[in-house]
């Protein structure tokens, strides 16, 4: 069963993005769309088929590590804000599945590393293309058509 879209948006995604100083409607919609596509809006917190991806945004531990080593370790203020969402236990990779605020922050960091501007907030095909190119990548199994369908299915008018 998916997470309630309005509650995820209003109680987790928006406050996290605002706290990080990284909120825009486009960023919020992209993060929400990513959750809709990657996990059926929280239906799955472990990768189907036994892969390494975790959480509602299906981030892999290697990607998490790369975000720290090649980005956050050079941005102490942002790293401090993100790490403030962490619980003392378990480890960061596990918290991608158990801590939705932390997972949302890391999803935004993944997109923040992209130099291309975010699409318009209401351009769902544009958000889908951005997700495919920069999050799922050319080697990923997801498609822009799936993203659009899942965005409409899970988020509709949220």
ABEGO torsion letter per residue (X at the ends): XBBBAAAAAAAAAAAAAAAAGABBAAAAAAAAAAAAAAAGGGABABBBGGBABBEAAGBBAAAAAAAAAAAAAABAAAAAAAAAABBAOBBAAAAAAABAAAAAAAAAAAAAABABBBBBAABAAAAAAAAAAAAAEAABABBAAAAAAAAAAAAEAX
